[in-house]
Amino acid sequence: MSQMSLRATGESPTQTVSKTTTVATTSRLFFIDHLRAALVILVVLHHLALIYGGIPPFYYYEPPVGDPIAWLSAMAFVLLNQAWFMGAFFLLAGYFTPGSYDRKGAAAFLKERLLRLGIPLLLFIFVLSPISFVGLWQMPASLGGLSEPFTWQTYPYLIGTGPLWFVALLLIFSVVYAGWRMVTPRRESSSLSDPFPPSYLSTGIFILALALASYLFRIIVPLGKSVNLFVYFLNFPTLAYLPQYLSFFVIGAIAARYDWFRQIPRTMGRTGFVIAFVATVTLGALGFLSFLKAIDTGASPIPPFGYGTWQSAVYALWDSMFAVGMALGSITFFRHFCNGQGRFGRFLSHQSYGVYVFHIPVIVLVAVALKGIVLPALLKFGLMAVITAPLCFIVAYLVRKIPLAARVF
């Protein structure tokens, strides 16, 4: 809002910020609901690509033997997704965290987080993960499958966080956020002084800072390295992106205070898409080619994935530009085109969290059921997408019909 419009309304900047902050924390942002549902569908497709691209480790996969195009397509799809979509989840989670804390207070906020995050996490670790691992018994031992029969002694090796690592990390972030709020002075909305969205300069500085942090962090935790924290079954497979996850969560919380998601100009969103595209066809292509060269020569470690190499610096700059650009572009895109409350959109939105929790056993069991169907890998990926994406939403819908389940999922 310009200074002229402020004078026309007779409001001070402080009053305007207070009003926009109140709106940001009380009004439903339907475009964010739809963006979250789209990201969840992308997660389902991402894990299908692991299956039919033959990209281990996973609960089950069918390598595209003799089909390098399918493998290259699946690998490129997975790397593109990994560069931004989980960061986008943390951005959205961070956006709704301050308002939730403000409404509930510390005790109720933490109780709600433990309920909504802790129960699905435990359910996946001890029930859904072992069910998903049935896929390993349906694969040839030469591909990583298991030949020995299942026994209860096997069960402890089948528990794990799987994709619910996101929920575990979000729970950690939420607890830290609550602790920070409890030890810092209470901030009123009137203390905010700038209701405007971030500038191109500040966005560029953030991208460079994120790229540097990612590059340095990947010297210690390279891409592809799984990290176990606290206990052996709490596994984080993509902790190399921790600088992105943490910074996006923090940016999301800041964005909520300033109502940035509503105020980011569409031109900035379009610029974000352009940045993501240009970075991909230049820096991303260079990083992917160095990855393919390492695979072809059997090099280990893989240079673009960390270890302080110049290729890692290029890759970190690419995925930082790509992540920020895609976040800006997708927010403004969905705000412009998908900001209604239709019945279908509402259905997808309500089931999206349940889909995230339950989709792994669904796609693994369907893939095992259809393993006898011989099709080219990309065609089978498409068939599975058409079958499993709707099925995951149906399963989530049915689970939420269980008494009290809707409070969790």
N, C-alpha and C positions, 0 to 999 in steps of 0.2 A: 504494500500500500504506500503510495507516494505521500510526501509531506502536504501536497495540495489537497489530497483526499482526506488526510487527517484534519486539516483546518476546516474542510467542508463539513465534517461530521462533528466538529467541536470536541474531539477526543484527543487526549495526550497520547504519545507513543506508549507510555506505561499502561494506560487503560486499554489500548488496543491489544497489546501483548497479553494482558490478563484475560481478555475475552477470547482471543484465538487459542490460548492455552486451555481454557475451560472447554471450548468446543472440541479441541483435539483429543481431550481425555474423556469426553462424554458421547460424542457422535460416533456412529458406526461408519467405518470406512469400508464400504462394500468393495471398492477396487482392491483393497488389500486382502480381503477375504478371497477374491477371485485369483489374485496373484499367488496367494499361498496354495490354493487348490491346484493351480497350474504347475507350481514348483513340485508339489507332491506327485503329480502325474509324471513329471520329468524324472523324479527319483525312481518311479516304477520302471520307466523306459531305460534309465541308466543301468539298473540291475539286470534287466533283460539283455542289455548289450553285453554285460559281463558273461551271461550264460552263452549267448550265440556268437560272441566274439572269442570265446574260449580264454577269457582273461582271469587267471587265478589271482589270489585265492577267493573262492566263493563256494557256496553250499552245493552247487551243481553247475556243470557247464558242458556244452557240446562244441568242441573246437571246430571251426570251419576249415577242415582239412582240405588242402588244395585250392583254397579260395582266399588268396591274399587280399583281394579287394574288400571282402567282408571283414577280415581282421583289421585292416587299415581303417575302414569306416567305423567299426565299433570302437577301436582305440581312440581315434580322433574325437568321436562323440563323447566318450568317457572323460577324456582329458579336458575338453571344452566345458562339460558339465562341472567337473570337479573344480575348475578354476573359479566358479562363482556361485553355484546354486546353494551350497550349504552356507556360505557367507551371507547370501540373501535371507536364508531362514533366520540366522542370528540377527540380521538387521531388523527384520520384522518383529522378532521376539523382543529385542531391545526397545523397539518403539512402544510396545504396549506395557513394558515393565514399570516405568515411573507412575503411570496412571493407576495401575493395579495396586502398587504400593501405597499411593496417596489415598485411595479409597478404603483400603483394608487395614493399613497399619502393619507393623513388622510381624506380629504374631500370626495374624490371619493370612498375610501374604505368604509367609513361609509354610504355613499349614496347607494352603491351597497349592503351592508349588510341589510340596511333597506328595500330595494326593494326585495331581495331574501329571507329574513327571516320575515320581518314585514308583507308583503302582505299575504303569506300563513298562518301566525299566525292569523291575523285578519279574514281571510276567514274561517279558521277552527272554531275559537271561535264563530262567529256570524252566520255561515251558516251550515258548515259540522257537527258541534257538535249537534245542534238541530235536524238535519236530522238523525244522528246516534241514538239519543235517542228515535226514533220511536220504537226501540226494546223493550223498557220498557213497552210499551202498548201491546206488543205481548206476554208477560210473565204473568203467574198467579201472582196475588197480593201477594200470600203467599211466592213467591220467590223473592220479591222485585219489582214486576211489578206494573204498575199504573192502577187503575180502573176508575178514574175520567177522563172525556173527556178533550182533549187539548183545551186550550183557550190562548188568547194572554197574559193573566196574568201568564200563565205557562212558557212562552218563556224565561224570564230572568233566570229561574232556569235550563235551558237547555244549556246555553252558558258555554263554558269552553275550556281549552287548550287541553284536551285529550293528545294524544301522542305528540302534538306539544309543550309540555313543553320543549322538547329537543331544539326546535327552539328558544323558548323564552330564555332559559338559554344560548344557544350559542350566541344569540344576546347580552346578558349581557356580556359574556366573550369577545366578539368582541369589544364592546364599551370600556371595561376596557383595553383591549390590545392596542387599538388605543390611549387611554389617556396616557397609560404608554409609548408608543413610542414617543408621542409628548413631554413628559416632560423629557425624557432621551436623552443623546447625541446620535447622529447618529453613528451607528456602521458599519464600512465597513467590507466586507467579509474577508479582509486581517487580521483583528484582531483575527480571529479564529486560535487557535493554535493546535487543536487536531482533525484530521478528522476521527479518528477511532471510531467504534461503542462502546457502553458501555460494560464494563467488567462484568463477572459473579459476582464479588464482589460488584460493584456498583448497579447491578440489585438486588442482594440479600438485600442490605441495603435499596433500594427503596421499596421493598416488605414489609420489616419489618416496615419502617416508615409509609407506607400507611396503614398497618394493625393497627398500634397504633393509627393513626389519625382517622381511621374509627371506631375503638372501642370507642374512647373518644367521637367522634361526635354522635355516636348512643346512648350515654347516654341521650343526649338532643333530638335527632331526631331518634327514632328507626325505623327499617325496617317496612314497612306497614303503616307508618304514613304519610298522605298527608299534605302538607304545602301550605298555601295560602300566596302569597307575593303581596304587593302593593295594589291589588284589589282582590275581592273575586273570580273572575273567572280565575285568573292566578294561576293555581294549579300545584304543583310539587309533584307527587305521590311517587317518589323514591328519595327524597332529602337526605335520609340516605347515599346514595352513592356520595354525593357531594365531599368528599375528593378524591375519584377516578376520578370523572368527571373533576374536576379542575386540578388535577395533571396530568392526561392523556392529557388534552389540552395543558398544559405547556410543557410536555415532547414532544408532537407532534411538537410544535413550535421550540423547541431546536433541535429535530431530523431533521427538515427541514434545519437548518443552517449547520448541520454536515453531511447531506445526509445519515442518519442512515438507512433509509428504504432500500436503495440499498446495504449498506455495512454490515448489520447484517449477520453474517455467517449462512449458513444453519444448521450447527451443533447447533448453539444457538437456532434456531427455533425448531429443534427436541427436544432439552433439554427443551424448553418451554412447548411443548406438554407433555413430560414426567412429568414435575413438575405439570402441571394441572391435569394429570391423578392420580398421586400418592397423591396429596393433596385431590382430590375428594374422593378416596376410603378410605382415612384415616380421615382427619379432616372434609371433607364434609359429609361423612357418619355419623360421630359422631354428627355433627350439625343437620343433617336431622332427625336422630333418636330422638334427644332431642326435635325437633320440633313436630314430630309425638306423642311423649309422652305428650307434652303439649296439643296437640289437643285432645288426648284420655282422658285426665284427666280434660279437660276444664280449664286448667291453663291460667291465664291472669295476667300479660303480658307473652308473649312467650319468654322464656329465650334466645334462640340464636339470637333473633332479636334486642338486645340492652340492655339498662337498667343497664349496668355495670356488668353483670353476667360473670362467667367464660365461659359459653357456647357462649356468644357473642364474647369473645376474640378468641375462637376457630373458630367461623364462620367468623370473620373479617380476621383472618390469612388465612383461606381457600379461601375466595373470592378474597383476594389480590393476593395470589399465582396463583389462577385460572385465574384471569383477565390478569395478566402480562404474564403468560405462554401461554394463548390462543392468546394474541396479538402478541407475538414473533413468535409463531408457525404459525399463520394464515398469517402474513406478508410474511414470508419466503416461505410458501407453495404456496401462490398465485404468488409470484415473480417467483418461479421455474416452476409452471405448468400452470399459467394463465396470461402470460405477452404478449399476442398477441393482435391484433386489428381485430378480426373477426367481421363479420356483426352482428351475434347474440349477441356477447358480447357487441358490441357498442350499440345495441338497448337496452339491459338491463341497461347499464350504463347511457344512456341518459334519461331513464324513472325513474331511481331509486328514485330520489328526489320526483317526482310526485307521485310515489307509496306510499312513506312514508306519504305524505300529505293526499292522498285520500283513503287509504286502509280501514280505519275504517268504513265509511258508506258503502263501497262496501261489506265487509265481513258481516256486520250486516244485510244489506238488503237481501243478498243471504241466510244467515242463517235463516232469518225469512221466506223467500220464500220456504225453504226446511224443515221447522220445522215439517211438516206433514209426512216426511219420517222417519220411525222408523228403526234405525240401532244401533248396539252397538256403544258406544261413540267413541272408538278409530277408528272404521271403518268409522264412519261419519266424524271424524276429517280428516282422509285420503282423503275421497271423497271431502270434502270442500277445502282441500289444493290443490288438482288437479284442482278444478274449479276456486277458487278465486285467487290463485297466478298468473296464466296467465291473468285472467280478470283484476286484478289490473294494470298490465303493459299495457294492452290494453286501459283501462280508462286513464291512465297517458299519453299514446301516443296520444289519441284523444284530451285530454285537451291541450297538447302542440301544437296541430295544430291550436288552436285558435290564431288569430293575437296577437303578443306580449307576449303570455303566455310562450313561450319557454325562454324568458329572465328572467322569474321568477321561473319556474319549470324545 
